[in-house]
Structures are given as structure tokens and as C-alpha cells.
Amino acid sequence: MEVILLQDVEKVGIRGQMVKVADGYARNFLLPKKMAVAATPQNRKWFDQQRVRFLKLEAKEKADAEDLAKIMEGVTVTFKRKAGEQGAIFGSVTALDITEQLAAQGYQIDRRKLQLDRPYKIIGEYDLPIKLHREVFASIKVKVEPEAEAPTSPA
């Protein structure tokens, strides 16, 4: 089935592109979520009329993402976790933890935009890329530090 994408869809295409996808994928996912419309002659005509609006929207989103990338360049988030002797932490630092910390600093970033392959489980400092737009990436520092242990008094 041919559809016209109304949003960027990972591994399928970008907004405004006409793509051929499986019928079930279109009917059960893209169309109900309003991510695409069927590529009928009427919808093609409508889309051609809306092309300038979509191009302006795309340019604005890219400019906003570039501005945010410049602002976020020096951002560091720090986590204190209990750690073992070899530097392995108990638990992990996940994308959700990082987005919550970024929100506390005033940055509203969707956790799916973080390019985190797997949660951090070892003490250290990491560079984390963030995909703000399909062409714009920012990088932040994530520090995972050991929690300071409270001194124990002899009983």
C-alpha cells in the first residue's frame, strides 16, 4: 500500500515522502496513529497544496533543534549510586533517569531521543549523543559516581 507520511517514521521515511509499506502496517499502525494517509489522488493533491507549509515547519523544527544543541553542548548530569569494589554499581542509570535529571535542569527531552544502547552499570564518565532532529545531534556528559559511604561507629 502506498502512503504519504505526515511525520518522520524511523526506518520508513521522512515527513512528506510517499512510501510503499505492507498493507497491515499501514492499516494497523500508520493510519490509526495519524502518521500517514493513504496515497489516493485526492490526498496527493491535498499534500501538494500543503507542501510549502510542511517545508516551513521542517525548517523551523531544524532551526529549533540546532539552537537547543548549542545550548546543551556543555550540559552534564551526575548520578550518585552505591557501587561495589570493582566500580560496578548496584542497579543502573537508564534513559528515564537521564531525562528526569535533564528535566530538573530545564530541558524537556523525550527519552527515545537519547542514543543510549544499554543502561550504564559502571562508575565513570560517558558522552551521550541525543538525536534532536534527524539531522541534528547534541552530546551531553553523564557522570556516574560512587555514593559517599557514611562512617560507621564501633559498637
C-alpha positions as CSV (number, residue, x, y, z in Angstrom):
1,M,0.0,0.0,0.0
2,E,1.3,3.5,-0.8
3,V,1.0,6.1,1.9
4,I,2.1,9.7,2.3
5,L,3.9,10.2,5.6
6,L,2.7,13.0,7.8
7,Q,5.5,12.5,10.4
8,D,9.0,11.1,10.3
9,V,8.9,7.4,10.8
10,E,12.1,5.6,11.8
11,K,13.3,3.2,9.1
12,V,10.4,4.0,6.9
13,G,10.8,7.6,5.7
14,I,10.5,11.3,6.4
15,R,7.5,13.6,6.5
16,G,6.1,14.3,3.1
17,Q,7.6,11.2,1.5
18,M,5.4,8.8,-0.4
19,V,6.4,5.2,0.5
20,K,5.2,1.7,-0.1
21,V,4.6,-0.3,3.0
22,A,2.8,-3.5,3.9
23,D,-1.0,-3.3,4.0
24,G,-1.2,-4.4,7.6
25,Y,1.5,-2.0,8.8
26,A,-0.4,0.9,7.1
27,R,-3.9,-0.2,8.3
28,N,-2.9,-1.2,11.9
29,F,-0.2,1.3,12.7
30,L,0.4,4.3,10.5
31,L,-3.1,5.3,9.6
32,P,-4.7,4.9,13.1
33,K,-1.9,6.9,14.7
34,K,-2.3,9.6,12.0
35,M,1.3,9.2,11.0
36,A,0.3,8.8,7.3
37,V,-2.6,9.0,4.9
38,A,-3.4,6.7,2.0
39,A,-1.8,7.9,-1.2
40,T,-5.1,8.4,-3.1
41,P,-5.3,11.0,-5.9
42,Q,-7.3,13.3,-3.6
43,N,-4.7,13.0,-0.7
44,R,-1.8,13.6,-3.2
45,K,-3.5,16.8,-4.4
46,W,-4.0,17.9,-0.8
47,F,-0.4,17.2,0.1
48,D,0.9,19.1,-3.0
49,Q,-1.1,22.1,-1.7
50,Q,0.4,21.7,1.8
51,R,4.0,21.2,0.7
52,V,5.1,24.8,1.4
53,R,3.6,24.6,4.9
54,F,5.4,21.3,5.6
55,L,8.7,22.7,4.3
56,K,8.4,25.8,6.6
57,L,7.6,23.5,9.5
58,E,10.6,21.4,8.8
59,A,12.9,24.4,8.6
60,K,11.6,25.7,11.9
61,E,12.0,22.4,13.7
62,K,15.6,22.0,12.4
63,A,16.5,25.6,13.5
64,D,15.0,25.0,16.9
65,A,16.9,21.7,17.3
66,E,20.2,23.4,16.2
67,D,19.6,26.1,18.8
68,L,18.9,23.5,21.5
69,A,22.0,21.6,20.5
70,K,24.2,24.7,21.0
71,I,22.7,25.3,24.4
72,M,23.0,21.6,25.5
73,E,26.7,21.3,24.5
74,G,28.1,21.9,28.0
75,V,25.4,20.0,29.9
76,T,26.5,17.4,32.5
77,V,24.2,15.2,34.5
78,T,25.6,13.4,37.6
79,F,24.3,10.4,39.4
80,K,25.5,9.0,42.7
81,R,24.9,5.3,43.1
82,K,26.1,2.6,45.5
83,A,29.0,0.8,44.0
84,G,31.0,-2.4,44.6
85,E,34.7,-2.7,44.9
86,Q,35.4,-3.0,41.1
87,G,33.3,0.0,40.2
88,A,30.1,-1.8,39.3
89,I,27.0,0.0,40.6
90,F,24.0,-1.6,42.2
91,G,21.2,-1.1,39.7
92,S,21.8,1.1,36.6
93,V,21.4,4.5,35.1
94,T,18.7,4.4,32.4
95,A,17.4,6.7,29.8
96,L,14.5,7.5,32.1
97,D,16.9,8.6,34.9
98,I,18.7,10.8,32.5
99,T,15.6,12.5,31.1
100,E,14.3,13.1,34.7
101,Q,17.7,14.8,35.6
102,L,17.6,16.8,32.3
103,A,14.0,17.9,33.2
104,A,15.2,19.1,36.6
105,Q,17.8,21.3,34.8
106,G,15.0,22.6,32.5
107,Y,15.5,20.5,29.3
108,Q,12.4,18.6,28.1
109,I,13.9,15.8,26.1
110,D,12.0,12.6,25.1
111,R,13.8,9.6,26.4
112,R,13.6,7.9,22.9
113,K,15.8,10.6,21.5
114,L,18.7,9.5,23.8
115,Q,21.1,7.3,21.9
116,L,21.7,5.0,24.9
117,D,22.5,1.5,23.7
118,R,22.2,0.0,27.2
119,P,22.0,1.4,30.7
120,Y,25.2,2.5,32.4
121,K,26.3,0.0,35.1
122,I,29.8,1.0,35.8
123,I,31.3,4.1,37.6
124,G,32.6,6.5,35.0
125,E,32.0,9.5,32.7
126,Y,30.2,8.9,29.4
127,D,29.4,11.0,26.3
128,L,25.8,10.5,25.4
129,P,24.5,11.6,21.9
130,I,21.0,12.9,21.7
131,K,19.1,13.0,18.4
132,L,17.2,16.2,18.5
133,H,16.2,16.1,14.8
134,R,17.0,13.6,12.0
135,E,20.0,15.8,11.0
136,V,20.9,17.4,14.4
137,F,22.7,15.7,17.3
138,A,23.8,17.1,20.6
139,S,26.1,15.5,23.1
140,I,26.0,15.6,26.9
141,K,28.2,14.2,29.6
142,V,26.8,11.6,32.0
143,K,28.8,11.1,35.2
144,V,28.2,8.1,37.4
145,E,29.9,8.5,40.7
146,P,30.1,6.3,43.8
147,E,27.9,7.3,46.8
148,A,29.9,8.5,49.7
149,E,29.7,5.9,52.5
150,A,28.7,7.2,55.9
151,P,31.3,6.4,58.5
152,T,30.3,3.6,60.8
153,S,30.9,4.0,64.5
154,P,32.2,1.0,66.5
155,A,29.6,-0.6,68.7
